[in-house]
Amino acid sequence: MRIVNTQKYFFVFLITLGLFGVMYLASEFFYNERIAQVKTLEDTISRSVLESEIQYRLLSDTSCDEDASSNPLLIEEINTLARRLDVMEAQRGSRDTEVVSLKKYYSLLQVRDYLFVRDRARLCDIEPATVIYFYSNEGDCAECQRMGYVLTSLREEYDTLHIYAFDYNLELSVVEILKSIYELNGDLPVIVVDREPYYGFKTREEILSLLPELAPHASTTEEVQDSEEE
């Protein structure tokens, strides 16, 4: 007759219960940490949007002699969010809830800056250098990543260049309106310069040829580089 060792099974039960409890507490801890990070991120974004809105209002009162349309503070605000979005998207994926939320905030901020630059251009009769870029992360755009690298390098080099990047598949009304305004057909990547869409990958030289407003700055940059080499 086999004797059942109840004490042994009792200890096994306690160990299993303890492991389950540790795993539960750990999952709760990481969940709360994730929620706290998301909350902090949302607060940071909200503050950034508020700060940008105040900047827009203050700069709207500047005279046309002060080139507010190329104010580096506004461009840097968008660039900072763009870098943050790139990191989050690489870590969590393009369909992550927080990534999508941040991308919508970023898109709205871009449209706000675009409208500000457009209004200043009309008021002061100037031609700002502006590129609107549409891309996709759904695996249906083979050249979008390369195009993004080219535009990022241009944005970093020219402090008067405004580049607005939008996810073509983002479910956001303002993105849909922009797609409708420029009558985009869905081929990606695509850039819009002076209301004209240009489909397919474009080299650095091809993009600069569409932006004569950057010519004086480009000449100055080349002269500085040549003098440094000498």
C-alpha positions, 0 to 999 in steps of 0.5 A: 500500500502506497503512502501519500506524502501530503506534506510534500504536496503541500510544500509544492503547492506553497511554492507554486502559489508563491511563484504565481504571486511573485509573477502577478506582483511583477506584472502589476509593477511593470504595468503600473510603470508603463502607465506612469511612463505613458502619463508622463509622456502625455503630460510632456506632449501636452506641455509641448503643445501648449508652449508651441501655441504660446510661441505661435501667438507671440511670434504672430505679433512680430513684424515681417522684418523679423523672420519668424517663419523660420524661427529655430524654436518652432522647428526645434520643437517639431524636430524633438518630437520627431526624434522621440517618435522615431525611438518609440516606434523602433522600440514598440512598433508602429501599431503600439497604442502609445506610438499612435497617440504620440504620432497623432499629437506630432501630426497636429503640431506639424499642421499647426506649424504649417498653418503658422508658416503659411499665414506668415508667408501670405502676410509678409509676402515671402516664400518659405521652403516647405516640404510635406512628406507622406510615408508608410510603415505598413511594409508597402513602401520600399523606399520610405526609409531611404527617403526619410534619411534624406529628408532628415539630413536636409532638415538638420542642415538647413535651419530654414527648411520646414519638413512635415512628415505624415503617416499616410495610414494614420487615422486622423482627419487632418491627414485625410484632408491634406491627402484630399487637398493635394489629390494624392493617389496612394503611391508612396513615398511622395513629397509635396512642394509648392502644392505639387506632389512628386512621387517616388524616391527623390535624391538630395539634389532632386529635392534641393532643385525643387526648393530655390528658396534654399539656394542662397543658404546653400551657396553660403554653406558651400563657401564656408566648407570650401574656406574650411578645407583651404 
